[in-house]
Amino acid sequence: MNQEWQYEPIEDGLSLNLFCPEKASYSEKNSTIYGNRWKKRIEEELECIFEFKYIGLDPEFGKTIIPQKLDFLILKAARFSPLIEGESMSQIPLYKIPYTHHDGQSYNDINFWEDNYQQIEGLWYNSVVGERWTQSQLQNHDSDLSKQGRDCCRKIEEVTGVPTYYFLFNYRAWGQKKDKERKCPNCGQNWLSQDLTLNDHFAFKCDDCRLVSELSSNK
């Protein structure tokens, strides 16, 4: 759903603008048992029906290309999906992979982590409440938030068989030279990419620890 919540009343109903990576993204097949259950409940209690109408490509993002071959995956909070294909940097809808939550019917473990991440990231951007704590949660590999996310990565890799890396935020104010010299925070090995950035997005990648990170923009 877009962040503007653009909706308007129409005859006998309500119109709401939605974003989706594919035309069938909102079909029952691509939903979880909980999403379908709530949809049915709304229809029964409000005596209404859901009707999806394809309008066209979003002018800002254009056509979404979902890779068929997944070389490796990255878990990183993003606009449409927190699951990113590492080579193309394309966002992968969660319904493209098997369920990851322990209930076997949803992606709630990923959804709960993403919600926590976005709340903490929002506090950090505001720079008023708990800035030091929020930055620590976002960029330290052993923070509670990162532990939760890395658990999700292990589960994603288990159900897909695709190497899955956790993204570590980086906003350290220590200069690019020192930034490039930092080691993997988990194992202490070199993890700076030889070409400096992976598709101009990530400069660090540790295959053993399944971690990726970026060069700090705080220079």
Residue, then its C-alpha position, 0 to 999 in steps of 0.5 A: m500500500n502506498q504511504e499516502w493512503q489516497y482514498e476517496p468515497i465512491e458510490d456504494g463504497l470506497s476507492l483506495n490506491l494500492f501499489c503492487p509488484e504484480k497484477a495478482s499480488y492481492s489474490e487469495k493465492n498470494s495472501t496468507i491465511y490471516g489476510n484471507r480471513w480478515k478479508k472475509r470477515i470485512e466482507e461479511e460484517l460490512e456486507c461488501i466485496f473487494e474488487f481490484k482494478y488494474i490502473g497501470l504502471d506507477p510513473e515513479f517506479g515503472k515495471t517491477i522485474i522479479p528475478q527468476k534466479l536468486d543468487f543471494l538474498i538480503l534482508k533490508a527494510a524497503r518500500f515494497s518488500p524487505l527481501i532483496e535479490g543481491e545481484s539485481m537489487s530487485q525487491i522480492p515479494l514475500y509470497k514468492i518464497p515458502y512461509t517462514h513463521h513457525d505457524g507454517q502459514s505466514y511471514n509474521d516473523i519477518n513482518f514483526w522484525e520489519d515493523n520493529y526496524q521501521q519504528i526504530e529507524g523512524l525514531w533515529y531519523n527524528s533525532v530527538v528520542g533515543e538517537r544513540w540507542t536507535q543507531s546502535q540497534l540499526q548498525n550493531h550486529d548483536s543488537d536485539l533488532s539485528k538478532q531478530g533479523r538474523d534469525c529471519c535470515r536463517k529461516i529464509e535460507e532454510v526454506t529457500g536454499v538461497p544464501t541470505y544476508y542481513f543488512l547492517f546500517n552504518y552512519r559512523a562519523w570516522g572518515q571513509k579511510k577508517d570506514k573501509e578498514r573496519k572488519c566484519p563485526n562478527c568474525g573480525q575478518n576482512w569483508l570490504s568488497q574488492d570493487l568497493t560496492l556491490n552494485d553501488h549499494f553495499a561495500f561490505k559482505c561477509d559470506d561466513c557470517r551472512l552480513v552486508s553493510e554500506l559505507s557511512s554517509n556521515k563523513 
